[in-house]
């Protein structure tokens, strides 16, 4: 499993996450949600990302369709959490809670997001653009907190970037077209995240792939 993820920047890994031949079905579903005038609360209020949606039940105004929620839960429990524990062992115990939203950056409306870190233990960013559906700009810039090196990363349809939430990053201005993404977070009870230097616990493989028994604390960062 670890061999599928390539480190493309210090602490940032990339892999093919979705089958591009099946990605159309997901995008059609999300586009249908955006066009249906369902009263969802988009991330960051009404200024940014107006075509996006909150995904997690802990968020007010989330996308509550049962079929989608089953899909979302499988992404988090079957894929994101085990991969996070594999690549970042220090997050074990700080990954019991989930959070997620979709992005629909539009060149004429939502252009960029300034440098920031996430309130997560781990962030998974999945590109949902379809093959041939191009856009200009909108790279994700990562900043090495030690060397201050900045690198702009782009990723192909269906690929994902995963990193500690503490890694500084930004979305560069989008100048043409639209960019679609899922942003998924893991953290501990009431938003707890591991501190720098946290001792990584040694756990057996069975526990790495298990689902935490802690119930949702209904905390949402925004």
TITILUM-83072 format. One record per residue: residue in one letter; x, y, z of N, C-alpha, C in turn. Coordinates in steps of 0.2 Angstrom, whole numbers, padded with zeros to 4 digits, always signed. Layout:
# TITILUM-83072
AXYZXYZXYZ/...
END
This chain:
# TITILUM-83072
X+0004-0006+0000+0000+0000+0000+0004+0006+0000/X+0010+0006+0004+0014+0012+0005+0017+0014-0002/X+0019+0009-0006+0022+0010-0012+0017+0014-0017/X+0011+0014-0016+0006+0017-0021+0007+0025-0020/X+0010+0027-0014+0010+0034-0013+0017+0037-0013/X+0018+0042-0017+0025+0045-0019+0025+0051-0015/X+0031+0052-0012+0032+0059-0008+0034+0064-0013/X+0030+0069-0014+0032+0074-0019+0034+0081-0016/X+0034+0081-0010+0036+0087-0006+0037+0084+0001/X+0042+0087+0005+0042+0085+0012+0036+0084+0016/X+0034+0078+0017+0028+0077+0021+0022+0077+0017/X+0022+0077+0010+0016+0077+0006+0017+0071+0001/X+0011+0067+0001+0011+0061-0004+0006+0062-0009/X+0007+0059-0015+0002+0059-0020+0001+0052-0023/X-0005+0050-0025-0007+0044-0027-0013+0045-0031/X-0015+0040-0036-0021+0039-0039-0026+0036-0034/X-0031+0040-0033-0036+0038-0028-0043+0036-0031/X-0045+0039-0036-0051+0037-0040-0050+0035-0047/X-0053+0030-0049-0053+0027-0056-0056+0033-0060/X-0052+0035-0065-0055+0041-0069-0061+0039-0073/X-0061+0032-0075-0067+0030-0079-0073+0030-0075/X-0073+0030-0069-0079+0030-0064-0080+0037-0062/X-0076+0042-0063-0076+0048-0060-0082+0052-0062/X-0084+0051-0068-0090+0054-0071-0096+0054-0067/X-0097+0048-0065-0103+0046-0061-0103+0051-0054/X-0098+0051-0051-0097+0056-0045-0098+0063-0047/X-0095+0065-0052-0096+0072-0054-0103+0074-0056/X-0106+0069-0060-0113+0071-0062-0117+0071-0055/X-0116+0067-0050-0120+0068-0044-0119+0074-0041/X-0112+0077-0040-0111+0083-0037-0113+0089-0041/X-0113+0088-0047-0115+0094-0051-0123+0094-0051/X-0126+0089-0050-0134+0089-0049-0135+0092-0043/X-0131+0090-0037-0133+0094-0031-0132+0101-0031/X-0127+0103-0035-0125+0111-0035-0131+0114-0039/X-0134+0111-0044-0139+0114-0048-0146+0113-0046/X-0147+0109-0040-0154+0107-0038-0157+0113-0033/X-0153+0118-0031-0155+0123-0027-0157+0120-0020/X-0153+0114-0018-0154+0111-0011-0151+0116-0007/X-0154+0118-0001-0151+0123+0003-0146+0121+0008/X-0140+0120+0004-0134+0117+0008-0130+0123+0010/X-0126+0123+0015-0121+0128+0017-0115+0127+0014/X-0112+0131+0010-0106+0130+0007-0100+0132+0012/X-0094+0129+0010-0089+0130+0015-0087+0137+0015/X-0084+0140+0021-0082+0147+0021-0087+0152+0020/X-0093+0150+0022-0099+0155+0021-0101+0156+0014/X-0103+0162+0012-0106+0164+0006-0101+0167+0001/X-0095+0169+0003-0090+0172-0001-0086+0168-0005/X-0083+0162-0002-0079+0158-0006-0082+0151-0008/X-0081+0148-0013-0083+0141-0015-0090+0140-0014/X-0094+0145-0018-0101+0144-0018-0104+0138-0021/X-0100+0134-0025-0103+0128-0028-0101+0122-0024/X-0098+0123-0018-0096+0117-0014-0101+0115-0009/X-0100+0110-0005-0105+0108+0000-0101+0105+0006/X-0104+0105+0012-0102+0102+0018-0104+0095+0017/X-0099+0090+0019-0100+0083+0018-0102+0079+0024/X-0099+0081+0030-0099+0078+0036-0106+0079+0040/X-0109+0074+0043-0115+0075+0047-0114+0080+0053/X-0107+0081+0055-0106+0086+0060-0107+0093+0058/X-0107+0094+0052-0108+0101+0049-0115+0103+0048/X-0117+0109+0050-0124+0111+0048-0125+0112+0041/X-0130+0110+0038-0132+0111+0031-0128+0106+0027/X-0126+0100+0029-0122+0095+0026-0126+0091+0020/X-0123+0088+0016-0126+0084+0011-0128+0077+0014/X-0134+0077+0016-0137+0072+0020-0140+0066+0016/X-0140+0066+0009-0142+0060+0006-0139+0054+0008/X-0143+0049+0010-0141+0042+0013-0136+0039+0008/X-0137+0039+0002-0132+0035-0003-0126+0039-0003/X-0126+0045-0003-0119+0049-0003-0116+0048+0004/X-0120+0048+0009-0116+0047+0016-0113+0040+0017/X-0116+0035+0014-0113+0029+0014-0106+0029+0010/X-0106+0032+0004-0100+0033+0000-0095+0037+0004/X-0097+0042+0007-0092+0047+0011-0089+0043+0017/X-0093+0039+0021-0091+0035+0026-0086+0030+0024/X-0087+0027+0019-0082+0022+0016-0076+0025+0014/X-0076+0031+0011-0070+0035+0010-0065+0036+0016/X-0069+0038+0021-0065+0040+0027-0063+0034+0031/X-0067+0029+0032-0066+0023+0036-0061+0018+0033/X-0063+0016+0026-0059+0011+0023-0053+0013+0019/X-0052+0020+0018-0047+0022+0014-0043+0027+0018/X-0046+0033+0019-0042+0039+0022-0038+0037+0029/X-0042+0034+0033-0039+0033+0040-0034+0028+0040/X-0035+0022+0037-0029+0018+0037-0023+0020+0033/X-0024+0024+0027-0018+0027+0024-0015+0032+0028/X-0018+0036+0032-0016+0041+0036-0011+0038+0041/X-0014+0033+0044-0010+0029+0050-0004+0026+0047/X-0004+0024+0041+0002+0021+0038+0007+0026+0036/X+0005+0032+0033+0010+0037+0031+0012+0041+0037/X+0008+0042+0042+0009+0047+0047+0007+0044+0054/X+0011+0039+0057+0009+0035+0063+0007+0039+0069/X+0010+0046+0069+0009+0050+0075+0001+0052+0075/X-0003+0051+0070-0010+0053+0070-0014+0048+0074/X-0012+0042+0075-0016+0037+0079-0019+0040+0085/X-0025+0040+0086-0028+0043+0092-0031+0050+0091/X-0028+0053+0085-0030+0060+0083-0034+0059+0077/X-0037+0054+0076-0040+0052+0069-0047+0049+0070/X-0050+0050+0076-0057+0047+0077-0063+0051+0074/X-0062+0058+0073-0067+0062+0070-0065+0064+0063/X-0071+0065+0059-0070+0067+0052-0073+0073+0051/X-0071+0076+0045-0074+0082+0042-0072+0083+0035/X-0077+0086+0031-0076+0086+0024-0080+0091+0020/X-0077+0093+0015-0081+0098+0010-0079+0097+0003/X-0083+0099-0001-0081+0099-0008-0080+0106-0011/X-0076+0106-0016-0073+0113-0019-0076+0113-0026/X-0078+0119-0028-0079+0121-0035-0077+0128-0036/X-0070+0128-0037-0067+0135-0039-0069+0137-0046/X-0071+0143-0046-0073+0146-0053-0069+0152-0054/X-0066+0152-0060-0062+0158-0062-0065+0165-0061/X-0071+0165-0063-0075+0172-0062-0077+0173-0055/X-0076+0169-0051-0079+0170-0044-0074+0169-0038/X-0072+0163-0038-0068+0161-0032-0061+0159-0035/X-0056+0164-0033-0050+0163-0037-0044+0160-0033/X-0043+0161-0027-0038+0159-0023-0039+0158-0016/X-0034+0155-0012-0035+0154-0005-0028+0155-0002/X-0027+0160+0002-0020+0162+0005-0017+0157+0009/X-0010+0158+0010-0006+0152+0014-0010+0151+0020/X-0010+0145+0022-0013+0143+0029-0011+0136+0030/X-0013+0134+0036-0012+0127+0039-0019+0125+0040/X-0021+0119+0041-0027+0116+0042-0028+0114+0049/X-0034+0114+0052-0035+0112+0059-0037+0105+0059/X-0032+0101+0056-0033+0094+0055-0027+0090+0057/X-0027+0084+0059-0022+0080+0060-0019+0078+0053/X-0023+0076+0048-0022+0074+0042-0027+0077+0037/X-0024+0080+0031-0029+0082+0026-0028+0078+0019/X-0033+0076+0016-0033+0073+0010-0037+0077+0005/X-0033+0079+0000-0036+0083-0006-0036+0079-0012/X-0042+0078-0015-0044+0074-0020-0046+0078-0026/X-0043+0078-0032-0045+0081-0038-0050+0077-0041/X-0056+0081-0043-0062+0078-0046-0063+0080-0053/X-0058+0084-0056-0059+0086-0063-0059+0080-0067/X-0063+0080-0073-0063+0074-0077-0057+0075-0083/X-0055+0069-0086-0050+0070-0091-0052+0075-0096/X-0048+0079-0099-0049+0084-0104-0053+0090-0101/X-0055+0090-0095-0058+0096-0092-0053+0101-0089/X-0050+0105-0093-0044+0108-0091-0046+0115-0087/X-0041+0117-0084-0042+0124-0080-0034+0127-0080/X-0034+0133-0079-0028+0136-0079-0026+0139-0072/X-0020+0139-0069-0019+0141-0063-0021+0136-0057/X-0022+0139-0051-0025+0135-0046-0021+0129-0044/X-0014+0130-0044-0010+0125-0041-0010+0125-0034/X-0008+0120-0030-0008+0120-0023-0001+0121-0021/X+0001+0127-0018+0008+0128-0016+0009+0126-0009/X+0015+0122-0008+0016+0120-0001+0023+0123+0001/X+0023+0125+0007+0029+0129+0010+0032+0125+0015/X+0039+0123+0014+0043+0120+0019+0044+0124+0025/X+0042+0123+0031+0043+0127+0036+0050+0128+0039/X+0054+0123+0037+0061+0123+0039+0065+0127+0034/X+0065+0125+0027+0069+0128+0022+0066+0134+0019/X+0059+0135+0020+0055+0140+0017+0054+0139+0009/X+0056+0134+0007+0055+0132+0000+0048+0132-0002/X+0046+0134-0008+0039+0134-0010+0039+0130-0016/X+0034+0126-0017+0033+0122-0023+0026+0121-0025/X+0024+0123-0031+0018+0123-0034+0016+0116-0037/X+0011+0112-0034+0009+0106-0036+0003+0106-0039/X+0002+0102-0045-0004+0101-0048-0005+0093-0048/X-0011+0091-0049-0013+0084-0049-0018+0082-0054/X-0017+0076-0057-0022+0074-0062-0028+0072-0060/X-0033+0071-0064-0040+0069-0062-0040+0063-0058/X-0043+0063-0052-0044+0057-0048-0038+0056-0044/X-0033+0060-0044-0027+0059-0040-0028+0063-0033/X-0024+0061-0028-0025+0064-0022-0018+0066-0019/X-0018+0072-0015-0012+0074-0010-0014+0073-0003/X-0010+0070+0001-0011+0069+0008-0005+0072+0012/X-0007+0075+0018-0002+0078+0022-0004+0080+0029/X+0000+0081+0033-0002+0083+0040-0005+0090+0039/X-0010+0091+0043-0014+0098+0042-0009+0104+0044/X-0004+0103+0047+0000+0108+0049+0005+0110+0044/X+0005+0107+0038+0010+0109+0033+0007+0115+0029/X+0010+0121+0029+0008+0127+0026+0006+0126+0019/X+0001+0128+0016-0001+0128+0009-0006+0133+0007/X-0007+0134+0001-0011+0139-0002-0014+0137-0009/X-0019+0139-0011-0022+0138-0018-0020+0144-0022/X-0016+0143-0027-0015+0149-0032-0021+0151-0036/X-0021+0157-0038-0027+0160-0042-0028+0155-0048/X-0035+0154-0049-0037+0151-0055-0039+0156-0060/X-0037+0155-0066-0038+0160-0071-0042+0158-0077/X-0044+0152-0077-0048+0149-0082-0051+0143-0080/X-0058+0142-0082-0061+0135-0081-0063+0135-0073/X-0064+0128-0071-0066+0127-0064-0062+0121-0062/X-0061+0121-0055-0057+0116-0052-0062+0112-0046/X-0062+0106-0047-0066+0102-0042-0062+0098-0037/X-0064+0098-0031-0060+0094-0026-0064+0092-0020/X-0062+0086-0017-0064+0085-0010-0059+0087-0006/X-0060+0090+0000-0055+0091+0005-0058+0087+0011/X-0054+0082+0014-0056+0078+0019-0051+0079+0025/X-0054+0079+0031-0050+0080+0037-0051+0074+0042/X-0046+0073+0046-0046+0068+0052-0043+0072+0058/X-0046+0072+0064-0043+0074+0070-0046+0071+0076/X-0044+0072+0082-0046+0069+0088-0052+0073+0091/X-0054+0070+0096-0060+0073+0100-0059+0081+0101/X-0065+0084+0099-0065+0092+0099-0059+0095+0096/X-0057+0092+0090-0052+0096+0086-0045+0095+0088/X-0044+0090+0092-0037+0089+0095-0032+0086+0089/X-0026+0088+0088-0021+0086+0083-0015+0085+0087/X-0011+0080+0084-0004+0079+0087+0001+0085+0086/X+0004+0086+0092+0009+0091+0092+0016+0089+0089/X+0020+0094+0087+0026+0092+0084+0030+0088+0089/X+0033+0082+0087+0037+0078+0091+0033+0073+0095/X+0026+0072+0093+0022+0067+0096+0025+0060+0095/X+0025+0056+0100+0028+0049+0099+0023+0045+0095/X+0025+0042+0090+0021+0038+0086+0020+0031+0089/X+0013+0029+0091+0012+0023+0094+0013+0017+0089/X+0016+0012+0092+0016+0006+0088+0010+0002+0088/X+0007+0000+0083+0000-0003+0083+0001-0009+0078/X-0003-0014+0079-0003-0020+0074-0007-0018+0068/X-0006-0022+0063-0009-0020+0056-0017-0021+0057/X-0019-0025+0061-0026-0026+0062-0029-0019+0065/X-0026-0016+0070-0028-0010+0072-0028-0004+0068/X-0022-0004+0063-0022+0001+0058-0028+0001+0054/X-0030-0004+0052-0036-0004+0047-0043-0005+0051/X-0043-0004+0057-0049-0004+0061-0053+0003+0061/X-0059+0003+0063-0063+0009+0064-0063+0011+0071/X-0062+0017+0073-0062+0019+0080-0069+0018+0083/X-0070+0017+0089-0076+0015+0092-0079+0022+0095/X-0075+0027+0096-0077+0034+0098-0083+0036+0094/X-0088+0039+0097-0094+0042+0093-0092+0049+0091/X-0096+0051+0086-0095+0058+0084-0096+0063+0090/X-0091+0068+0090-0093+0073+0096-0096+0079+0093/X-0098+0079+0086-0102+0084+0083-0099+0091+0083/X-0092+0090+0084-0088+0097+0083-0086+0098+0075/X-0087+0104+0073-0085+0105+0066-0081+0112+0066/X-0075+0112+0063-0071+0118+0063-0074+0124+0060/X-0079+0123+0055-0083+0129+0052-0089+0126+0049/
END
